[in-house]
Amino acid sequence: MTYTTRMHLTMITETEINVLKVMAEKDINWNW
């Protein structure tokens, strides 16, 4: 995971969390 990505995750919105949940349900590859 990159530094920029970590910074973004600290400011993640509720909508983005919902999107991540959907992606996780679709077995997205989390190996960053």
C-alpha positions in Angstrom: 0.0 0.0 0.0 1.4 3.4 -0.9 1.7 6.4 1.4 -0.9 8.3 -0.6 -3.4 5.4 -0.3 -2.9 5.3 3.5 -3.5 9.0 3.7 -6.7 8.6 1.7 -7.9 5.8 4.0 -7.7 8.1 7.0 -10.2 10.4 5.2 -12.4 7.6 3.8 -16.1 8.5 3.6 -19.1 6.3 4.5 -20.0 6.0 0.8 -16.5 4.7 0.0 -16.7 2.2 2.9 -19.9 0.9 1.3 -18.2 0.6 -2.0 -15.3 -1.3 -0.5 -17.8 -3.7 1.1 -19.4 -4.4 -2.3 -15.9 -4.9 -3.8 -15.0 -7.3 -1.0 -18.2 -9.3 -1.7 -17.1 -9.6 -5.3 -13.7 -11.1 -4.2 -11.6 -8.2 -5.4 -7.9 -8.8 -5.1 -6.7 -6.9 -2.0 -3.0 -7.5 -2.6 -1.8 -3.9 -3.1 
